[in-house]
């Protein structure tokens, strides 16, 4: 395969791997990136929303040629019961700005573009190659990788593990554990194609404006889960994810939940008549701060989803991936520039940098949210959506019942379902976990 | 509800692009006579319905439609019920959109 020795090997060409490879190659390091897919992006799945700020730190002028879909001017949150939704809707013309803040993207296309930038910066990118093993010396230091190509050993000073949420290398080498079923969600997604004008009319958009709908409720039958609908230019990304442990216990199927979401009366009209061109599935790290593994060791660092860096509350993953990849690249470059060896002690610089960034600060802020939402799923994803929906219907339906009577009925329904103590503790726990 | 759940997964997978590595399944189910709870969970949890019961009541896997999400690995690898590897480089699911 490749005879030479590299400063760094990056395993994987997703957001984190590309960010790391680009950062190091731009600074003159000799970088080899290995991707198991046919092309960068062919194994990658995301909703997907791109966050400009984190990409600008890597490629300031990305808007010139990146394959972007729509810039987001609107966000809708829906709480669903079987026949209705109660929504929170934010739309602002402020988002029609010179340098929009968020875009919808299609990962296979975006990742190809991102990888081109990595190659232009000087990294060697090899596709259709699976890394099968980390090579270690007698002291246990990672010194390279073995691949499934014949004679496929390559040596490097440091290996950046950007192998994704289901990364096998690091877990097999005992650098971290396989994610637990309680700490990952399984999301399934379909790509629904419709004419551009139809999408714009159905979502009330003009030009390249885009919108995002995020929805949770009775569709998941009490499982901790969330659905999403993202408007792209000529297609709609629609999916639903629930905790793997909930699927394991409950016997619901992922495609059954997706189908229920698609047939919901608030969702069905949006995708009516569409042509589905792909069905995908992916795991999402949901464990938050408490699930983050060791991030560095002798001759290695781990970045992105492989390091479980995902903010499940804000549904941000790719920006944490890009940022952790960039910081790993910067840390490695700094060590290299100072001619320091890639020991665990020295590579702890990467962890220090991640700790100082928004990545760890945000994850720390919500460290108790996963436990709350995962253990109280029946209340938060079934009981409350039903109660809130009934309350709203009671509020808007005009039927001659005096308003004071209606309010009493609504309050009664909440207390009957959750009890005063239950309501109090739910509010208290939610506030404390959010703080 | 039964009607709602009668989704033809084959129709969904038919839209996808795959390069099947014939004869080299990247997932193997450990031989068993009676399936363990983790194995039984895979019958419904796998998003591509790769796992099915054979006529002896054992769980079997057919990886051709696998979307490589890793759900079965998270559920059944810790107990040793399945072995999970990546397909060889270039093989398996090839996402057009992702």
Interface residues (C-beta under 8 A of the other chain):
Chain A: X36 X37 X38 X41 X42 X43 X44 X45 X46 X48 X106 X107 X108 X109 X111 X127 X128 X129 X130 X147 X148 X149 X165 X166 X168 X178 X179 X180 X181 X184 X186 X188 X190 X191 X235 X244 X247 X248 X249 X251 X252 X253 X254 X255 X256 X258 X259 X260 X263 X276 X277 X278 X279 X280 X281 X282 X283
Chain B: X4 X5 X7 X9 X12 X13 X15 X16 X19 X38 X41 X44 X45 X47 X48 X49 X67 X68 X69 X70 X71 X73 X74 X75 X77 X78 X84 X85 X86 X87 X88 X89 X90 X92 X93 X94 X95 X96 X97 X98
